[in-house]
Every structure is written in structure tokens, then in C-alpha cells.
């Protein structure tokens, strides 16, 4: 009889301990989930949204410091910041004028119309001597790579550091016109990296001897202030085509 009672007691302990272990596991998993959620939220808090999909607060025309809001060639439409194709080589570009950025990581999503051409500027400097952001600011090239009517040189191609560094990309990684793309630009004084749809396209060291040589011999040889600014505004280009931007956010490094 004692043996039977002892066995029942032992079995009850085993079941209780097993259930306790399950509860403990659930607690550990819950705590782990909470930690991961908190970490994710902390990562999100590092990002500053330059466009929230509802209004274009902070955005204005390039060199229009006294302007209030977007120029007539840009609209907020269906959660996007959209260029209407009224710009050209000179004129039509916009900047986020609220703050200058030095070292940063910029992320945005975009799509472009057929045969379209656009770009993302950074370290934009506003001055009456500059008719366009590209007089001084580097540009991440956005373009209809497959359907542009003129033959594109490598330094004019999608994901390039326009006029300076040719991009490397997989043809299969290119989206069709009208589909959304992702762009990421990471700038530090040691290294600059561009990505297109998750694929690295360009990497270089700013202001290095190689950089200086490329500037001296290439498209920017007659633009003495090109790329010299250590900080500046973020800008978007209207080069005469419809282009849509969304989820524009930046993180200081």
C-alpha cells in the first residue's frame, strides 16, 4: 500500500514539474518576444521620417528658402510624394529644408514612369550661384534603365553615383516600370554605399585620391564645388517625368 501511495505521489510530482517547465518555457518565450519587440521599436525610433505619406511638411523647391510648401510641379497623391514632370535639367527639384545631414543612412521607395529620369541628392547646398542641386550635391541615379530612349553610359545608369561611379547590378534585379523599388544610401566619411532593391550597386571612399581624380577628369571637372560639402540637405529630382516616392526616412550615423 505504501508503495502504491508513493508511486502516485511521484507521478503527481512529475506531472506538476513538467507543467511547471512548460509554464517556465512560455514565460521565457514571452520575455524573449518582449525583448525583441523592444529592440525593434528602438531601431525604428532611430529613423526620422522625412515624408509620412500625408503631407509634405518640410519640403520645398530648391533655393526657395522663403517658400511655404511644394512648388507647382509636385503633389502629395495616394500616400506618395509625386513629381509631375514639369522640371528639366535646371529647375523643378525639391529639398527637405528642415535639417542638414552629415553621416546618415537614407531609405526610400520609388517608382518611375516609362522613359523616366530622376534622382536622389544629398549634401545639397543652396546658393544663388547654383542653378541646380547637382552643382554641388552627389546624386543617386534613378532611371528607366530598360526603356530609356537614349543609350545610357554606365555612369548614367540606375543605382550609379551619377557622373562618378558606375553601378554593378543584376539585370534580373531590375523592376518593371510602374513597380516599386527600394533605394538605400549610407554615407560616412570612410565609405559610401548605394543599394538598389537590396543589392549593393556602388561603394567608394569620399574625397579620396581616386575620388578627386574622377572628379577632375569626368563630368564634374567644371563644377569646383561638386561633392565638397560635408553636410547638406536631402533632395529629389524632377527631370521631366512622373516619379513617385514614399517611405522616405533617414537615420543619423
Buried (B, 14 or more C-beta within 10 A) or exposed (E): EEEEEEEEEEEEEEEEEEEEEEEEEEEEEEEEEEEEEEEEEEEEEEBBEBBBBEEBEBBBBBBBEEBEBBBEBBEBEEEBBBBBBBBEEEBBBBBBBEEBBBBBBBBBBBBBBEBBBBBBBBBBBBEEEBEBBBBBBBBBBBBBBEEBEEEBEEBBBBBBBBBBBBBBBEEEBBBEBEEEBBBBBBBBEEEBBBBBBEBBBBBBEBEEEEBEEBBEEEBBEEBEBBBEBEBBBBBBBBBBBBBBBBBBBBBEE
